[in-house]
Amino acid sequence: MDHETLGYETLGECLAQQGISRRAFLKFCTAMATLMALPPGSAAAIAEALIKAKRPSVIWLSFQECTGCTESLTRSHTPTLESLIFDMISLDYHHTLQAASGYGAEKSREDAMQKFFGKYLLVVDGSVPVKDGGIYSTIAGRTNLDLLQEAAKGAAAIIAVGSCASFGGIPNAKPNPTGAVPVSELIKDKPIINISGCPPIPAVIAGVLAHYLTFGELPELDDLGRPKSFYGETIHDRCYRRPFYDQGKFAKSFDDEGARNGWCLFELGCKGPTTHNACATTKWNGGTSFPIESGHGCLGCSEPLFWDAGSFYTPLSAPTANIESIAAGSAVVGAGIAVALSVADRAKKRRAQQAHEKLTVKEL
Amino acid sequence: MSPPSNNLKDIPIYAQAEEAYSVGNIRALLEEIAARLEKLDDNGETWMIDLNSLPFAPGEYEQLRQALGQGEISARIEAIGASEIIETHYPGVWWVTHYNVEGDTVADMIEIAWLPEIIKSQPEDVHAGLQRLKAQLNERGE
């Protein structure tokens, strides 16, 4: 639904129409600040910016994916999806969520692309198959490759949601039968922000949209195109089990005394030291917990090529580093270990890609 | 290796000690609160701590609740969902929790201030309210 149909252009006008008080809006902005990982005291400044913000048209294209990313966003409650989507953005095309189907659905996409040319946000989830002309995934008879290239032309920016769109993800895993590639390999002339994760944290998707609305530009990105506010630190850096790592206290199996005591899961294959994401603080399912809190190591799903990086249950250090000496020295060298292991992990990833290691039942 | 047990009673159950998961967050947080409260006391400087951004270990959130306790004031706001404001056992240290209309927590923070910002009437709302009141007076006539 476009702006004219709704009868307002800015969020401020929208709120005035709905009779929402300034206090309620301030509360909303406090939630937005939390969402964007900004200081909670910045709510008043956010309110001033948002009140004048125009609702951007958003076109969401789903390619070679499992719909997990959309499932993740629709579980977002900070703020509610309804307020995010219907008050703050104009979601003009999304296969899974839109009511229109068939020709009507495709027409709404074409109309939005034409009307908001140069201004709309293009969200992509899923990788793009390019082998054999891209015939392995088509929508309305057109290849994903064709649809992406067309939609990218008029986009103000592209948000690649999920590890598939960001880095190729599982479709790109060896032997990659469809020739799947991430968005950034095909589009070179538009700002692209990668919100990786399998799936990404819903609050991070919402937070990036909120940042764009508030500041009119994409947030600061890391060297892999991910927003620093959410991917600036490793899971390990922010893990509540980190003190146990520093003390050299590790669970050796999933049911030993160390596991029961909540000790570090490094030796059980946790990829926290080399994985950049906000799971340790933002958490999942409304802030309930995250994998490590549930007793399982991090899989590293927000990093490139995570699926081909060897077993989820092999320590990052194995076999290039000696775990005993690392454990003994960890209390002294602390964060330096993670850096060393990052190098080890990259080498390991290379090896694994060449060999395409598979998880065995024994490892489980 | 012993054969797998089919009896639930054979699985040992350990009661978790109250402090088992304390990894030092609470001590650090209380130190920060004390330092900020001192600034409020000295020169009126206010502060907010976003609890959602902290890597609490299981049980630590509840430990913080216990440590701060509840003071004399509790307030509830109804604005796009509820908000709960509690003055803790330490005056000037407020626990502010915002919920959405579905009852999910959307923001959870410690605010160090004479009065939390969200409780104050906002100038825009005061202005709109004044117009409504004047309109009502006009309708009543002389």
Interface residues (C-beta under 8 A of the other chain):
Chain A: I20 S21 R22 R23 A24 L26 K27 F28 T30 A31 A33 T34 A37 P39 P40 G41 A43 A44 H77 T78 P79 T80 S83 R238 C239 Y240 R241 R242 P243 F244 R260 N261 G262 A280 T281 T282 G286 G287 S289 E293
Chain B: Y14 A20 Y21 V23 G24 N25 T46 W47 M48 I49 D50 N52 S53 L54 P55 F56 A57 P58 E60 I77 A79 I80 S83 H98 N100 V101 E102 D104 T105 V106 A107 D108 M109 E117 I118 S121 Q122 P123 E124 D125 A128
